[in-house]
Amino acid sequence: MVIEIGRLVMKIAGRDAGKKAIIIDILDDRYVLIDGETRRRKCNIFHIEPLSQKIDVNKNAPHQEVAKALKELGIEARETKPKPKTQKPKAKRKTPEQLRVQKEEKRRLRDLFRPKKKEEKAEQKEEETLEAKAGLVEEKKEEKTAKKEAKPEVEKPKKTPKKEEKK
């Protein structure tokens, strides 16, 4: 069977597989425009199976004509309602008060998930106090002073900046 305008076809692949349609236009050697039980769209000729029936339809016929021709054969065409056009709401600027509240909320959430550094510092302080209770702090101080006394410090001569002579 030949692929021609007005030929009744069955879609064999894709979302609309198993549904009947009419070829409305031949776009090129691979693609045709179909309409009927399927969505009106471009379709690969390898995804359709031509049937024996041919309907007298003009090239690029509107959906109403295709639906009328299919109704005569006892096939109901797909009816789609156009979406109502709605205006996109305009974005309103936030007031300084709203921005401040938003920043505070972000800070609060950030602080919830951030590891607590204050708790770590508090734990370190507690360890120091435990050392102090055991008397280890005094021993460490004594070790440090003993090391300083063992190393005699040699005084280094201080460098004085040289003044440039004017010629």
Secondary structure by P-SEA (a helix, b strand, c coil): ccccccbbbbbcccccccbbbbbcccccccbbbbbccccbbbbbccccccccccccccccccaaaaaaaaaaaccccbbbbcccccccccbbbbcaaaaaaaaaaaaaaaaaacccaaaaaaaaaaaaaaaaaaaaaaaaaaaaaaaaaabbbbbcbbbbbbbbbcc
